[in-house]
Amino acid sequence: MSVLKVIEILASSEKGWEDAAGNAVREASKSVKNIRSVYIQEQSATVSDGKIVQYRVNAKITFEVK
């Protein structure tokens, strides 16, 4: 049986939500090993002058504890 842990990461990108999710996994993988999945819980964006300037995600990252 595996032991899994879930952490919550807030990440952003100027390109899009998919890139923000990738940033969350990339940053988490710097200190967390054995990442198994990412679940995007929420998406939001900041707007300036009628344009989206930053995409944000609230991601839950699951990893195996060894």
C-alpha contacts under 8 A as a table, 3 or more apart, distances in Angstrom:
res1	aa1	res2	aa2	distance
2	S	64	E	6.78
2	S	65	V	7.50
3	V	64	E	5.81
3	V	65	V	5.49
3	V	66	K	7.40
4	L	62	T	6.54
4	L	63	F	5.53
4	L	64	E	4.46
4	L	65	V	5.73
5	K	62	T	5.64
5	K	63	F	5.53
5	K	64	E	6.37
5	K	65	V	6.79
6	V	60	K	6.29
6	V	61	I	5.48
6	V	62	T	4.46
6	V	63	F	6.55
7	I	60	K	5.62
7	I	61	I	5.37
7	I	62	T	6.65
8	E	58	N	7.00
8	E	59	A	5.69
8	E	60	K	4.51
8	E	61	I	6.30
9	I	24	A	6.28
9	I	28	A	7.81
9	I	58	N	5.92
9	I	59	A	5.15
9	I	60	K	6.26
9	I	61	I	7.34
10	L	24	A	6.92
10	L	56	R	7.26
10	L	57	V	5.89
10	L	58	N	4.71
10	L	59	A	6.23
11	A	20	A	5.61
11	A	21	A	6.88
11	A	23	N	6.40
11	A	24	A	5.27
11	A	56	R	5.74
11	A	57	V	5.52
11	A	58	N	6.68
11	A	59	A	7.64
12	S	17	W	7.65
12	S	19	D	7.91
12	S	20	A	4.65
12	S	21	A	7.76
12	S	23	N	7.20
12	S	24	A	7.90
12	S	54	Q	6.60
12	S	55	Y	5.43
12	S	56	R	4.27
12	S	57	V	6.31
13	S	16	G	5.98
13	S	17	W	7.02
13	S	19	D	6.10
13	S	20	A	4.74
13	S	23	N	7.56
13	S	54	Q	5.71
13	S	55	Y	5.24
13	S	56	R	6.57
14	E	53	V	5.99
14	E	54	Q	4.63
14	E	55	Y	5.99
15	K	19	D	6.32
15	K	20	A	7.81
15	K	54	Q	7.49
15	K	55	Y	7.19
16	G	19	D	5.36
16	G	20	A	6.32
16	G	54	Q	7.65
16	G	55	Y	5.51
17	W	20	A	4.90
17	W	21	A	6.21
17	W	43	Q	7.18
17	W	55	Y	5.53
17	W	56	R	6.45
17	W	57	V	6.62
18	E	21	A	5.12
18	E	22	G	6.30
19	D	22	G	4.93
19	D	23	N	6.14
20	A	23	N	4.96
20	A	24	A	6.32
20	A	55	Y	6.71
20	A	56	R	6.25
20	A	57	V	6.27
21	A	24	A	5.08
21	A	25	V	6.50
21	A	40	I	7.38
21	A	57	V	6.46
21	A	59	A	6.99
22	G	25	V	5.24
22	G	26	R	6.02
23	N	26	R	4.97
23	N	27	E	6.00
24	A	27	E	5.38
24	A	28	A	6.09
24	A	59	A	7.01
25	V	28	A	5.12
25	V	29	S	5.97
25	V	38	V	7.45
25	V	61	I	7.45
26	R	29	S	5.27
26	R	30	K	6.81
27	E	30	K	5.48
27	E	31	S	7.70
28	A	31	S	5.86
28	A	32	V	5.69
29	S	32	V	4.86
29	S	33	K	6.00
29	S	35	I	7.21
30	K	33	K	7.86
32	V	35	I	7.05
32	V	63	F	7.64
33	K	63	F	7.05
33	K	64	E	7.75
34	N	63	F	5.32
34	N	64	E	5.44
34	N	65	V	7.57
35	I	61	I	7.05
35	I	62	T	5.88
35	I	63	F	4.07
35	I	64	E	6.56
36	R	61	I	7.67
36	R	62	T	5.60
36	R	63	F	5.11
36	R	64	E	6.95
37	S	61	I	5.87
37	S	62	T	5.25
37	S	63	F	7.09
38	V	59	A	6.46
38	V	60	K	5.62
38	V	61	I	4.49
38	V	62	T	6.28
39	Y	59	A	5.59
39	Y	60	K	5.04
39	Y	61	I	6.44
40	I	43	Q	7.47
40	I	57	V	6.62
40	I	58	N	6.03
40	I	59	A	4.50
40	I	60	K	6.36
41	Q	57	V	7.39
41	Q	58	N	5.51
41	Q	59	A	5.65
41	Q	60	K	6.86
42	E	57	V	5.65
42	E	58	N	5.08
42	E	59	A	7.27
43	Q	55	Y	7.51
43	Q	56	R	5.73
43	Q	57	V	4.59
43	Q	58	N	6.52
44	S	55	Y	6.13
44	S	56	R	5.10
44	S	57	V	6.40
45	A	52	I	6.41
45	A	53	V	7.38
45	A	54	Q	5.49
45	A	55	Y	4.45
45	A	56	R	5.58
46	T	52	I	5.80
46	T	53	V	5.84
46	T	54	Q	5.24
46	T	55	Y	6.70
47	V	50	G	6.11
47	V	51	K	5.33
47	V	52	I	4.41
47	V	53	V	5.56
47	V	54	Q	7.25
48	S	51	K	5.42
48	S	52	I	6.43
48	S	53	V	6.34
52	I	55	Y	7.37
